[in-house]
Amino acid sequence: MISKYRQQFNSNFTHQKYSLFLQNLTRELLPISFRVAETPIFIPTGLQEKLIAAGEEIIHLIRRPDFKELTSKSIPDQWKVPGEEKHPHFLTFDFGICKDQNGELTPKLIEMQGFPSLYGFQAHLAEQYIDSYGLEKMASFSPFFNQMNKEQYVHLLKEILIGAHEPHEVALMDINAPDQKTAIDFYLTQKYTGLKILSLTDIFREGDQLFYEDNGKKIRLKRIYNRLIFDEIENKTHLFEQSFDPRIPLDIEWITHPNWFYRISKYTMPFLKSDFVPETRFLNEIDPLPTDLENYVLKPLFSFAGLGVVIDVKLQDIKDVKDPHNWILQRKVQYEPVVQALDGRVKAEIRLMYLWPENGEPQLCINLARLSRGKMIGVRYNKDFDWVGGSVGLMEK
């Protein structure tokens, strides 16, 4: 999006350089099971400023004294977890890059989560783009906001994940951690912080305490970096019998608490009124329905990775919804193909990633970018394309 850097990058691009970049990305790490794009995004100053402003507007809502009351119905009864803390430790906001009525680039909110993202991987990814492609010859770039550098970022990440505990007392937990598509992020997080990586069934309960075994030694867990999404385990709750049920009172600290996954989500979007947020309403509150349904997207509240989303909405799609209070109707966002590939233009989405320390303020730290040629950004909608997939936004220092 910064044309001079885009032109330099594209004119110097070769498939051999991309292949070397991918090799460097996974050297001494795990293979990556998702597609990484050929290029980073070069974020211009004007768009950077709008992204920051958009994020601040959302945080203003989250910081409202009545936010928990406002989102009290967001958590499904069967997935409420006791012991919720006063705020989440992670905030991630996804923005489609569009054009406004003046033809200028502007972000439009697509999704939001009070849940962690690829906080380990993105720092590593940016480093590899810069090193493997020799981008330091073009300019001094950074994926970080607020003049943060990698050392400061890793220090803050470790402070939030480990806290006052020893690293072996903290575990990154997922349903089957080594087999997750994002496992490379888990291992980089371990490299940066020293925490353990555990699957759900690696953990066992005694009373209200949690433990795991390491070389035959029983070790008590004091904090869990939670990467478990309840949607993924909805039909596998028998695993709780082999491990522990997060929904019972436990002497454990959650980073971040599972309830925030629901509180800060698609459920929150109807409460946001902003130029950076497309019109969004709960389906059960819309009367009459818009006559131009083709200009809207129908989304289930409780799903992830784009599952269940209806792009080309018809009246019958709405009639087929059995629980309209669990759906939103959102005005379509028109992504602008803003990234020049070798053979045309590609759409882009940028995720702002915040860290929120226990007794501090939310800090915008780093970003994640995704490139797409399909109807939606996700991997399943971009099969067999190149110049698509996971990426990162780089900004001039």
BELPETA-V763891 format. One record per pair of residues at least 12 apart in sequence whose ideal C-beta (glycine too) atoms are under 8 Angstrom apart, sorted by the first residue. I is the first residue (numbers start at 1). J is the second residue. If there is no record, write none. Layout:
BEGIN
i=I j=J
i=I j=J
END
This chain:
BEGIN
i=1 j=41
i=1 j=42
i=1 j=43
i=1 j=44
i=1 j=47
i=1 j=97
i=1 j=105
i=1 j=338
i=1 j=339
i=1 j=348
i=2 j=42
i=2 j=43
i=2 j=44
i=2 j=396
i=5 j=42
i=5 j=138
i=5 j=139
i=6 j=42
i=6 j=339
i=6 j=340
i=8 j=138
i=9 j=39
i=9 j=42
i=9 j=133
i=9 j=135
i=9 j=138
i=10 j=340
i=10 j=341
i=10 j=342
i=12 j=133
i=13 j=38
i=13 j=39
i=13 j=342
i=17 j=132
i=17 j=133
i=18 j=38
i=20 j=132
i=21 j=128
i=21 j=129
i=21 j=132
i=21 j=133
i=22 j=36
i=24 j=128
i=24 j=131
i=24 j=132
i=25 j=124
i=25 j=125
i=25 j=128
i=25 j=132
i=26 j=184
i=29 j=184
i=29 j=187
i=29 j=188
i=30 j=183
i=30 j=184
i=30 j=187
i=31 j=184
i=32 j=184
i=33 j=181
i=33 j=183
i=34 j=181
i=34 j=182
i=34 j=379
i=34 j=389
i=34 j=390
i=35 j=379
i=35 j=382
i=35 j=388
i=35 j=389
i=35 j=390
i=36 j=125
i=36 j=389
i=36 j=390
i=36 j=391
i=37 j=369
i=37 j=370
i=37 j=371
i=37 j=387
i=37 j=388
i=37 j=389
i=37 j=390
i=37 j=391
i=38 j=341
i=38 j=386
i=38 j=387
i=39 j=129
i=39 j=339
i=39 j=341
i=39 j=371
i=39 j=387
i=39 j=391
i=40 j=126
i=40 j=129
i=40 j=135
i=40 j=141
i=40 j=369
i=40 j=391
i=40 j=392
i=40 j=393
i=40 j=394
i=41 j=339
i=41 j=348
i=41 j=350
i=41 j=369
i=41 j=371
i=41 j=391
i=41 j=392
i=41 j=393
i=41 j=394
i=42 j=141
i=42 j=393
i=42 j=394
i=42 j=395
i=43 j=350
i=43 j=367
i=43 j=393
i=43 j=394
i=43 j=395
i=44 j=105
i=45 j=395
i=45 j=396
i=46 j=104
i=46 j=105
i=47 j=97
i=47 j=105
i=47 j=106
i=47 j=107
i=48 j=145
i=48 j=395
i=50 j=105
i=50 j=106
i=50 j=107
i=50 j=276
i=51 j=95
i=51 j=107
i=51 j=350
i=51 j=352
i=52 j=145
i=52 j=364
i=53 j=276
i=54 j=93
i=54 j=95
i=54 j=107
i=54 j=109
i=54 j=274
i=54 j=276
i=54 j=277
i=54 j=352
i=55 j=93
i=55 j=352
i=55 j=354
i=55 j=364
i=57 j=272
i=57 j=274
i=57 j=276
i=57 j=277
i=58 j=91
i=58 j=93
i=58 j=109
i=58 j=112
i=58 j=272
i=58 j=274
i=59 j=91
i=59 j=354
i=59 j=362
i=61 j=268
i=61 j=271
i=61 j=272
i=62 j=87
i=62 j=91
i=62 j=264
i=62 j=268
i=67 j=263
i=68 j=263
i=70 j=271
i=71 j=262
i=71 j=263
i=71 j=264
i=71 j=267
i=71 j=268
i=74 j=262
i=74 j=263
i=74 j=265
i=74 j=267
i=74 j=268
i=74 j=301
i=75 j=259
i=75 j=262
i=75 j=263
i=76 j=262
i=76 j=302
i=79 j=230
i=79 j=247
i=79 j=258
i=79 j=262
i=80 j=247
i=80 j=259
i=81 j=246
i=81 j=247
i=81 j=254
i=81 j=257
i=81 j=258
i=81 j=259
i=82 j=247
i=82 j=248
i=82 j=249
i=82 j=250
i=83 j=249
i=83 j=250
i=83 j=252
i=83 j=254
i=83 j=257
i=84 j=257
i=84 j=259
i=84 j=260
i=85 j=254
i=85 j=256
i=85 j=257
i=87 j=356
i=87 j=362
i=88 j=114
i=88 j=115
i=88 j=256
i=88 j=257
i=88 j=260
i=88 j=263
i=88 j=264
i=88 j=356
i=89 j=116
i=89 j=160
i=89 j=255
i=89 j=256
i=89 j=355
i=89 j=356
i=89 j=357
i=89 j=358
i=90 j=113
i=90 j=114
i=90 j=115
i=90 j=116
i=90 j=117
i=90 j=119
i=90 j=256
i=90 j=353
i=90 j=354
i=90 j=355
i=90 j=356
i=91 j=112
i=91 j=113
i=91 j=114
i=91 j=264
i=91 j=352
i=91 j=353
i=91 j=354
i=91 j=356
i=91 j=362
i=92 j=112
i=92 j=113
i=92 j=115
i=92 j=116
i=92 j=117
i=92 j=351
i=92 j=352
i=92 j=353
i=92 j=354
i=92 j=368
i=93 j=109
i=93 j=111
i=93 j=112
i=93 j=351
i=93 j=352
i=94 j=109
i=94 j=110
i=94 j=111
i=94 j=112
i=94 j=349
i=94 j=350
i=94 j=351
i=95 j=107
i=95 j=108
i=95 j=109
i=95 j=110
i=95 j=276
i=95 j=349
i=95 j=350
i=95 j=351
i=95 j=352
i=96 j=108
i=96 j=110
i=96 j=333
i=96 j=335
i=96 j=347
i=96 j=348
i=96 j=349
i=96 j=377
i=97 j=335
i=97 j=336
i=97 j=338
i=97 j=347
i=97 j=348
i=97 j=349
i=97 j=350
i=98 j=333
i=98 j=334
i=98 j=335
i=98 j=336
i=99 j=334
i=99 j=336
i=105 j=336
i=105 j=338
i=106 j=275
i=106 j=276
i=107 j=276
i=107 j=350
i=108 j=276
i=108 j=277
i=108 j=278
i=108 j=333
i=109 j=269
i=109 j=272
i=109 j=274
i=109 j=276
i=109 j=277
i=109 j=278
i=110 j=333
i=110 j=349
i=110 j=377
i=111 j=265
i=111 j=266
i=112 j=264
i=112 j=265
i=112 j=266
i=112 j=268
i=112 j=269
i=113 j=261
i=113 j=264
i=113 j=265
i=114 j=256
i=114 j=260
i=114 j=261
i=114 j=263
i=114 j=264
i=114 j=265
i=115 j=229
i=115 j=256
i=115 j=260
i=115 j=261
i=115 j=264
i=116 j=225
i=116 j=226
i=116 j=227
i=116 j=256
i=117 j=351
i=117 j=353
i=117 j=368
i=118 j=182
i=118 j=185
i=118 j=368
i=118 j=390
i=119 j=157
i=119 j=185
i=119 j=189
i=119 j=353
i=119 j=355
i=119 j=366
i=120 j=157
i=120 j=185
i=120 j=186
i=120 j=187
i=120 j=188
i=120 j=189
i=120 j=191
i=120 j=192
i=121 j=182
i=121 j=184
i=121 j=185
i=121 j=188
i=122 j=143
i=122 j=353
i=122 j=366
i=122 j=367
i=122 j=368
i=122 j=392
i=123 j=143
i=123 j=150
i=123 j=153
i=123 j=154
i=123 j=188
i=123 j=366
i=124 j=188
i=125 j=143
i=125 j=390
i=125 j=391
i=125 j=392
i=126 j=141
i=126 j=142
i=126 j=143
i=126 j=366
i=126 j=392
i=126 j=394
i=127 j=150
i=129 j=391
i=129 j=392
i=129 j=394
i=130 j=394
i=135 j=394
i=139 j=396
i=139 j=397
i=140 j=396
i=140 j=397
i=141 j=394
i=141 j=395
i=141 j=396
i=141 j=397
i=142 j=394
i=142 j=395
i=142 j=397
i=143 j=366
i=143 j=367
i=143 j=392
i=143 j=393
i=143 j=394
i=143 j=395
i=144 j=365
i=144 j=366
i=145 j=364
i=145 j=365
i=145 j=366
i=145 j=367
i=145 j=395
i=146 j=363
i=146 j=364
i=146 j=365
i=147 j=397
i=148 j=363
i=148 j=365
i=148 j=366
i=153 j=365
i=153 j=366
i=154 j=192
i=154 j=193
i=156 j=355
i=156 j=357
i=156 j=363
i=156 j=365
i=157 j=189
i=157 j=192
i=157 j=193
i=157 j=355
i=158 j=192
i=158 j=193
i=158 j=194
i=159 j=357
i=160 j=255
i=160 j=355
i=160 j=356
i=160 j=357
i=160 j=358
i=161 j=189
i=161 j=193
i=161 j=195
i=161 j=223
i=161 j=225
i=161 j=255
i=162 j=193
i=162 j=194
i=162 j=195
i=162 j=223
i=163 j=223
i=163 j=253
i=163 j=255
i=163 j=358
i=165 j=222
i=165 j=223
i=167 j=193
i=167 j=194
i=167 j=195
i=167 j=196
i=168 j=194
i=168 j=195
i=168 j=196
i=168 j=214
i=168 j=219
i=169 j=219
i=169 j=220
i=169 j=221
i=169 j=222
i=169 j=223
i=170 j=193
i=170 j=195
i=170 j=196
i=170 j=221
i=170 j=222
i=170 j=223
i=170 j=224
i=170 j=225
i=170 j=255
i=171 j=195
i=171 j=196
i=171 j=197
i=171 j=198
i=171 j=203
i=171 j=212
i=171 j=221
i=171 j=223
i=171 j=224
i=171 j=225
i=172 j=186
i=172 j=189
i=172 j=190
i=172 j=195
i=172 j=196
i=172 j=197
i=172 j=198
i=172 j=224
i=172 j=225
i=172 j=227
i=173 j=198
i=173 j=199
i=173 j=200
i=173 j=203
i=173 j=224
i=173 j=225
i=173 j=226
i=173 j=227
i=173 j=228
i=174 j=186
i=174 j=199
i=174 j=200
i=174 j=227
i=174 j=228
i=175 j=199
i=175 j=200
i=175 j=228
i=175 j=232
i=175 j=233
i=175 j=236
i=175 j=239
i=176 j=199
i=176 j=200
i=177 j=197
i=177 j=198
i=177 j=199
i=177 j=227
i=178 j=197
i=178 j=199
i=180 j=227
i=182 j=227
i=186 j=227
i=189 j=225
i=195 j=225
i=196 j=212
i=196 j=214
i=198 j=212
i=200 j=228
i=200 j=233
i=200 j=239
i=200 j=243
i=201 j=239
i=201 j=242
i=201 j=243
i=202 j=243
i=203 j=221
i=203 j=243
i=203 j=244
i=204 j=243
i=204 j=244
i=205 j=243
i=205 j=244
i=205 j=250
i=208 j=249
i=208 j=250
i=208 j=251
i=209 j=221
i=209 j=250
i=209 j=251
i=209 j=252
i=210 j=224
i=210 j=244
i=210 j=250
i=210 j=251
i=210 j=252
i=221 j=252
i=222 j=252
i=222 j=253
i=223 j=252
i=223 j=253
i=223 j=254
i=223 j=255
i=224 j=252
i=224 j=253
i=224 j=254
i=224 j=255
i=225 j=255
i=226 j=254
i=226 j=255
i=226 j=256
i=226 j=257
i=226 j=258
i=228 j=246
i=228 j=258
i=229 j=261
i=229 j=304
i=230 j=258
i=230 j=261
i=231 j=302
i=231 j=303
i=231 j=304
i=246 j=258
i=262 j=302
i=265 j=301
i=266 j=280
i=266 j=299
i=266 j=301
i=266 j=328
i=267 j=301
i=267 j=328
i=269 j=328
i=269 j=330
i=270 j=282
i=270 j=285
i=270 j=328
i=278 j=330
i=278 j=331
i=278 j=332
i=278 j=333
i=279 j=330
i=279 j=331
i=280 j=328
i=280 j=329
i=280 j=330
i=280 j=331
i=281 j=328
i=281 j=329
i=281 j=330
i=282 j=324
i=282 j=325
i=282 j=327
i=282 j=328
i=283 j=298
i=283 j=318
i=283 j=321
i=283 j=324
i=283 j=325
i=283 j=327
i=283 j=328
i=283 j=329
i=284 j=324
i=284 j=325
i=284 j=327
i=286 j=329
i=289 j=315
i=289 j=318
i=290 j=329
i=293 j=313
i=293 j=314
i=293 j=315
i=293 j=318
i=294 j=312
i=294 j=313
i=295 j=331
i=295 j=332
i=296 j=313
i=296 j=329
i=296 j=330
i=296 j=331
i=296 j=332
i=297 j=309
i=297 j=310
i=297 j=311
i=297 j=313
i=297 j=329
i=297 j=330
i=297 j=331
i=297 j=332
i=298 j=310
i=298 j=313
i=298 j=317
i=298 j=318
i=298 j=321
i=298 j=327
i=298 j=328
i=298 j=329
i=298 j=330
i=299 j=327
i=299 j=328
i=299 j=329
i=299 j=330
i=300 j=326
i=300 j=327
i=301 j=326
i=301 j=327
i=301 j=328
i=302 j=326
i=305 j=378
i=306 j=376
i=306 j=377
i=306 j=378
i=306 j=380
i=306 j=381
i=309 j=376
i=311 j=375
i=311 j=376
i=313 j=329
i=335 j=347
i=335 j=348
i=335 j=349
i=335 j=372
i=339 j=371
i=339 j=387
i=341 j=386
i=341 j=387
i=342 j=387
i=343 j=387
i=346 j=371
i=346 j=372
i=346 j=373
i=346 j=387
i=346 j=388
i=347 j=371
i=347 j=372
i=347 j=373
i=347 j=377
i=348 j=369
i=348 j=370
i=348 j=371
i=348 j=372
i=349 j=369
i=349 j=370
i=349 j=372
i=349 j=377
i=350 j=367
i=350 j=368
i=350 j=369
i=350 j=393
i=351 j=367
i=351 j=368
i=351 j=369
i=351 j=370
i=352 j=364
i=352 j=367
i=353 j=365
i=353 j=366
i=353 j=367
i=353 j=368
i=366 j=392
i=367 j=392
i=367 j=393
i=368 j=390
i=368 j=391
i=368 j=392
i=369 j=390
i=369 j=391
i=369 j=392
i=369 j=393
i=370 j=389
i=370 j=390
i=370 j=391
i=371 j=387
i=371 j=388
i=371 j=389
i=371 j=391
i=372 j=388
i=373 j=385
i=373 j=387
i=373 j=388
i=374 j=388
END
